[in-house]
């Protein structure tokens, strides 16, 4: 007998929903075979938004987990869910009610307050999530949302550089350039001052690729370490950099920190007003 489709979990938050999503995902990790869809609805700060969020869960046959801080909206949400017979898990309400009585003090009722007080930490988390979600050409449509876009052939260090920059709060996308395949047009629609082409000496690139073949048996040698093919790849990438007017950064014999600093120096110079507080 086929099991019924698991009901989706709707996380509703008056803020960005990071806390609620983290708690839900932490619990779901205890059930590694689960296939429960999780849908986040953030910035729910009006009664209309509450009604719309509940309507989506009703239409989808889902349950609601929420971290609503605003008392009136929280009570409104709980009431609507009870009326519509929707299973609801209030992750903040009971604790808020307890603390209100225990401390004999009314809460501030400000969604996202903890995040604002710890903005740097949460910016870093969001940047890391962005880098992972936009690694190796994923979600190309998000390129315009990146602070920095990296492009280059395989084994020029795009992914580790993306993660390193993300750990310092920068939203980074990286785009692989493959000989014989046209780069995505979205790459040329981004502000060229944000795009950095990574280049490397042929000798070091060959060394990186040979090591990869040794580490991963399933990687075929073919043109991957063929000197003539590799030279064509590098020339192809350089042609794309010229076409887009992108800044070219050599990563040859440079640690990630040095390459990152080189890129950030250019970013600060080009967007001084926007990023002056990050220096």
Protein Blocks (a to p, Z undefined) as FASTA:
>chain_A
ZZddddddddddfblolmmmmmmmmmmmmmmmbccdcdddehiabfklmmmmmmmmmmno
pacddfbfblmlmmmmmmmmmmnopacddfklmmmmmmmmmnopacekighklmmmmmmm
mmmmmmmmmmmmmgghiakllmmmpfbdcdddehilmmmmmmmmmmnopacddddddehi
acdfklmmpcfklpccddddfklmmmmmmmmmmmmmklcfklmlgmklmmmmmmmmmmmm
mmnopacddfehpafklmmmmmmmmmmmmmmmmmmmmZZ
